[in-house]
Amino acid sequence: MATFMFAWTLPALSHEEGQLKIPADASPAMQAFLSHLSADSLMQEPEVVDCTLSGGSEAKCIKLILKQAPAYEPGPWCPGSITDGPEAAGIWVKDGKVYDADGEFVKNLAKFYGDPKWKMYDPATGEVLVTRSFDACYGAARVDVWKEYYYYCAQCEIDQTVAAPINTFFIPLDPVKAEKPTPLKDQPGAGVSMNGVRFEGPAPLSAILKAYNIAPFDDCGGHVNPFAGYHYHFVTGCLEDIADPSGHASQVGISVDGHGLFKRLDVNGNEPEGLDECRGHSSEELGYHYHAAEVGMNSIIGCHTGQTGCVSPGGTQTCDATKKHTPPFQ
């Protein structure tokens, strides 16, 4: 994992060869994020545009057109056989705990969930039922899982998307406080990591488990769906960060409401005290910001305290976040 040192005083503008242009009126967290955002994740240089935030406020947003493709090869997710070990599979979560989703785990799902209906493998061959085609990916990686893909290990590959997983993000340069906190399920994800991969909201675990499926995450906390492509549900040690010399937790990204998103623990292994319901708090140096939840909790942060921007298909020119966002996929 690459670690960057960052002092919380940045030049007003930086546009040297190979560097991004950083708006002088952006918040310190946004400036830090743009300073370390992977150039490989960008389709074009970010630009400042007018936007309408979720609470109706007119604001300036940074427009990011992101490929959301990490530098590493994502996966693995589903084991191919009940004899496969952890190296051939990803992870799954239950009650805030993380489990290797390997062959032994799949074999014992009936016991794990206390329900004999679990039968996600062929008992004659030991082969795990995995969604390997695009149709199977499309049918299983949904809130309303298609009946023919019940009892499957839901796995989508990077190339199994309806279109190239390019999204346009509109994120306020400076956060605007919302009237009340907004749950992530009502918003377009949690934010963006330094490598350009989207931090998603809670995975629809009840819908997945209702179909007797699991949809494993890789060890970096990510998996793929047919529309958003590869995305994270957890903040793990895979992610690039910006280390703070004071010993505060490192910044790993930016939220879609413009607040900085930081790791859960500081350099001494401690979680900050006094986090609110959104997992945010304020400090003199950083202002208000979020700390990611523990890996295994089904939400990176609890909610947004600021008005959010938009996450739209590639090519979108404007942002009106007052329009309802209803994601159909995991």
matplotlib code that plots the C-alpha trace (Angstrom):
import matplotlib.pyplot as plt

x = [0.0, 1.4, 1.4, 1.7, 2.7, 0.6, 0.8, -2.5, -1.4, -1.5, -0.7, -3.7, -3.2, -1.0, -0.9, 2.6, 3.1, 1.6, -0.3, -4.0, -5.4, -6.6, -9.2, -8.1, -11.6, -11.8, -11.9, -8.6, -10.0, -10.9, -7.5, -5.8, -8.0, -7.3, -3.6, -3.4, -6.2, -4.7, -4.2, -4.9, -8.4, -9.3, -10.9, -10.2, -8.9, -11.4, -13.3, -15.4, -19.1, -22.3, -24.5, -27.6, -27.1, -29.5, -30.9, -31.6, -28.5, -26.8, -23.1, -19.8, -18.8, -15.7, -16.7, -14.8, -15.1, -13.6, -12.9, -13.1, -10.5, -7.9, -4.2, -4.4, -6.3, -9.6, -10.8, -10.9, -14.5, -16.2, -14.4, -14.8, -15.0, -15.7, -12.1, -10.7, -8.8, -8.9, -6.4, -9.0, -11.9, -12.9, -14.6, -18.1, -19.6, -22.1, -22.9, -19.9, -17.4, -15.4, -15.1, -13.1, -15.7, -13.7, -14.8, -15.2, -17.3, -19.7, -19.9, -21.1, -23.5, -26.5, -25.0, -23.6, -27.1, -29.1, -31.1, -31.0, -32.1, -28.6, -27.3, -24.8, -22.8, -23.2, -22.8, -21.8, -18.8, -18.2, -18.4, -19.7, -22.5, -21.0, -22.6, -20.0, -21.9, -23.1, -26.8, -26.1, -24.2, -27.1, -29.7, -27.9, -26.3, -29.7, -31.9, -34.6, -32.5, -33.9, -35.3, -33.1, -30.1, -31.1, -28.5, -25.6, -22.4, -22.9, -19.8, -19.4, -16.2, -14.8, -15.8, -19.4, -20.9, -23.7, -21.4, -17.8, -18.0, -17.3, -19.1, -19.3, -19.1, -20.2, -18.9, -19.2, -15.9, -16.9, -19.5, -22.9, -24.7, -27.9, -31.1, -30.7, -28.5, -29.3, -28.9, -26.6, -29.4, -31.0, -27.8, -25.5, -22.9, -20.5, -17.7, -14.5, -11.1, -7.7, -7.5, -10.8, -12.9, -16.3, -17.2, -20.7, -23.5, -24.6, -24.9, -28.5, -27.6, -31.2, -32.1, -29.0, -29.5, -33.2, -32.1, -29.8, -26.9, -23.7, -21.9, -18.3, -16.1, -12.4, -9.8, -9.8, -13.5, -14.7, -16.9, -18.6, -22.1, -23.3, -23.8, -21.4, -18.5, -16.0, -16.7, -15.8, -18.1, -15.3, -12.1, -9.2, -5.4, -5.4, -6.2, -3.8, -3.9, -2.6, -0.8, -1.2, 2.0, 0.0, -0.8, -4.4, -6.0, -5.0, -7.4, -8.5, -10.9, -13.7, -17.4, -20.1, -21.0, -17.5, -16.3, -13.0, -13.2, -10.5, -9.5, -11.1, -7.9, -5.1, -1.4, -1.8, -4.6, -7.3, -10.8, -11.7, -14.1, -17.4, -18.2, -21.8, -24.3, -22.7, -19.3, -18.2, -16.6, -14.7, -11.2, -9.4, -7.0, -9.4, -12.8, -15.7, -14.9, -15.8, -14.0, -14.7, -16.4, -14.7, -14.4, -17.4, -19.9, -22.2, -21.7, -18.5, -20.1, -23.5, -25.0, -24.2, -24.4, -23.9, -25.9, -24.6, -23.7, -24.4, -23.1, -24.2, -23.4, -20.4, -21.1, -23.5, -23.1, -25.2, -26.0, -29.4, -29.1, -32.7, -33.8, -34.2, -31.5, -32.7, -29.9, -31.2, -28.0, -25.6]
y = [0.0, 3.4, 6.1, 9.8, 12.5, 15.6, 18.9, 20.7, 23.9, 23.6, 26.1, 27.9, 26.3, 23.6, 23.0, 21.8, 19.2, 15.9, 17.4, 18.2, 21.7, 22.1, 24.8, 27.3, 27.5, 23.7, 22.5, 21.1, 17.6, 18.0, 19.6, 16.6, 14.2, 15.8, 16.0, 12.2, 11.0, 8.4, 9.9, 6.4, 6.5, 9.7, 10.0, 13.7, 16.4, 17.4, 20.6, 22.9, 23.1, 24.4, 21.8, 21.4, 19.4, 16.9, 19.6, 22.0, 24.2, 25.6, 25.0, 24.5, 20.9, 19.1, 17.0, 13.7, 11.2, 8.1, 4.6, 3.1, 0.4, -0.2, -0.8, -4.3, -7.3, -7.6, -10.9, -13.7, -13.9, -17.3, -20.6, -23.1, -26.2, -27.0, -28.1, -24.7, -22.8, -19.1, -18.1, -19.1, -17.1, -13.7, -12.8, -12.7, -11.0, -11.7, -9.7, -7.5, -10.4, -11.3, -14.9, -16.5, -17.4, -20.5, -24.0, -25.2, -22.1, -22.8, -26.4, -25.5, -22.6, -24.6, -24.9, -21.3, -19.8, -22.6, -23.4, -26.7, -25.0, -23.8, -25.9, -23.8, -26.6, -30.0, -32.7, -35.3, -33.3, -30.6, -27.9, -24.6, -23.0, -19.8, -17.1, -17.2, -15.7, -12.2, -13.3, -15.0, -12.0, -9.7, -12.0, -12.6, -9.3, -7.6, -6.7, -8.8, -11.9, -13.9, -17.2, -19.3, -17.9, -18.8, -21.0, -19.4, -17.8, -14.4, -13.3, -10.7, -10.1, -6.7, -7.2, -8.3, -4.9, -3.3, -0.6, 0.4, 1.2, 4.9, 7.2, 11.0, 12.2, 15.7, 16.4, 19.8, 21.6, 22.7, 20.8, 22.3, 21.1, 19.2, 19.8, 16.3, 13.3, 11.2, 7.4, 6.0, 3.9, 7.1, 8.4, 7.5, 5.6, 6.9, 8.5, 7.9, 6.4, 7.7, 5.1, 6.3, 3.3, 4.1, 3.6, 2.1, 2.2, -0.9, -4.1, -5.5, -8.5, -9.4, -9.6, -11.7, -14.1, -14.5, -16.0, -18.4, -16.6, -15.0, -12.3, -12.4, -9.4, -9.7, -9.1, -5.4, -5.2, -4.9, -6.7, -6.0, -5.3, -4.9, -1.1, 0.4, -2.0, -2.6, -0.9, -1.1, -1.9, -1.7, 0.3, -2.1, -2.0, -2.3, 1.4, 4.2, 6.9, 10.3, 10.0, 12.9, 13.9, 14.5, 10.8, 11.2, 8.4, 8.7, 10.1, 7.4, 9.4, 11.9, 11.5, 12.5, 15.3, 16.7, 15.7, 13.8, 10.1, 8.7, 5.3, 4.0, 4.0, 6.4, 5.5, 4.2, 1.8, 3.9, 4.9, 8.5, 9.1, 10.9, 9.9, 10.8, 8.5, 9.1, 8.2, 11.8, 14.3, 17.6, 18.5, 21.8, 20.7, 18.9, 20.3, 17.8, 14.5, 10.8, 7.7, 4.4, 1.6, -1.7, -4.2, -6.4, -3.7, -3.3, 0.4, 2.3, 5.3, 5.6, 8.5, 11.9, 15.1, 17.3, 17.7, 15.3, 15.7, 13.2, 10.0, 9.7, 7.7, 8.7, 11.7, 13.4, 17.2, 18.4, 17.5, 17.8, 15.7, 16.4, 13.7, 10.3, 7.7, 4.1, 1.5, -1.9, -3.7, -4.8]
z = [0.0, -1.0, 1.7, 1.0, 3.5, 3.4, 5.1, 5.6, 3.8, 0.0, -2.7, -4.1, -7.5, -9.0, -12.7, -13.5, -16.1, -15.0, -12.1, -11.7, -11.5, -7.9, -7.3, -4.7, -3.1, -2.5, 1.1, 2.5, 2.3, -1.4, -2.2, -0.5, -2.4, -5.8, -5.1, -4.7, -7.0, -9.4, -12.8, -14.3, -13.0, -14.9, -18.4, -18.5, -16.2, -13.4, -13.9, -11.7, -12.7, -11.3, -9.5, -7.5, -4.3, -2.7, -0.4, -3.3, -2.7, -5.7, -5.4, -7.2, -7.7, -9.0, -12.0, -12.2, -15.0, -13.5, -15.0, -11.5, -12.5, -9.9, -10.7, -9.3, -10.6, -8.5, -7.1, -6.4, -5.2, -5.4, -4.9, -7.8, -5.5, -1.9, -1.7, -2.6, 0.1, 1.1, -1.6, -4.3, -2.7, -1.3, 2.0, 3.3, 6.4, 9.1, 12.2, 11.8, 11.4, 8.4, 7.0, 4.2, 1.6, 0.6, -0.3, 3.3, 4.1, 1.1, 2.1, 5.6, 4.7, 5.9, 9.4, 9.3, 8.7, 10.5, 7.4, 5.5, 2.2, 1.5, -1.4, -3.3, -4.7, -6.4, -3.7, -6.4, -7.7, -5.1, -7.8, -6.4, -8.4, -9.7, -12.0, -14.8, -17.7, -18.2, -18.0, -14.7, -13.4, -14.4, -12.9, -9.6, -8.8, -8.2, -5.3, -7.0, -7.8, -10.7, -9.6, -11.9, -10.0, -6.5, -4.7, -6.6, -5.5, -7.2, -9.0, -11.8, -13.7, -14.6, -18.2, -17.4, -17.4, -19.5, -20.6, -19.7, -15.9, -16.3, -14.0, -13.7, -10.1, -9.1, -5.6, -3.8, -3.6, -0.1, 2.0, 2.5, 5.6, 5.2, 7.2, 8.7, 8.2, 5.1, 5.1, 2.4, 1.0, -0.3, -1.8, -4.7, -2.7, 0.0, -2.0, -4.0, -3.1, -4.1, -6.8, -8.3, -7.2, -5.8, -2.1, -2.2, 0.3, 2.3, 0.3, 0.2, 2.3, 3.1, -0.6, -1.4, 1.5, 0.7, -2.6, -0.8, -2.5, -1.3, -3.3, -1.9, -1.8, -2.6, 0.1, -0.8, 0.1, -3.5, -6.0, -9.4, -10.5, -14.1, -14.0, -11.5, -12.2, -9.5, -6.2, -2.5, 0.5, 3.0, 3.7, 3.9, 3.9, 0.1, -0.3, -0.9, 1.7, 2.8, 6.1, 8.5, 10.4, 13.6, 13.9, 13.0, 10.8, 7.1, 4.5, 2.0, -0.1, -0.3, 0.4, -2.1, 0.2, 0.1, 3.5, 3.9, 4.4, 6.7, 8.0, 11.2, 13.3, 14.0, 14.0, 17.6, 16.6, 18.3, 16.9, 17.6, 20.5, 20.0, 16.4, 15.5, 13.8, 10.4, 11.9, 11.7, 14.0, 13.9, 14.8, 14.7, 12.0, 9.7, 10.4, 10.1, 8.5, 8.5, 9.8, 8.0, 10.0, 10.9, 8.0, 8.3, 9.1, 6.2, 5.7, 5.3, 7.0, 8.7, 6.7, 5.2, 7.2, 4.1, 0.9, -1.7, -5.3, -8.1, -9.5, -13.1, -16.3, -18.3, -20.5, -18.1, -18.2, -15.3, -11.8, -10.0, -6.9, -5.8, -8.2, -6.5, -6.9, -6.8, -7.4, -8.6, -8.1, -5.3]

ax = plt.figure().add_subplot(projection="3d")
ax.plot(x, y, z, "-o")
ax.set_aspect("equal")
plt.show()
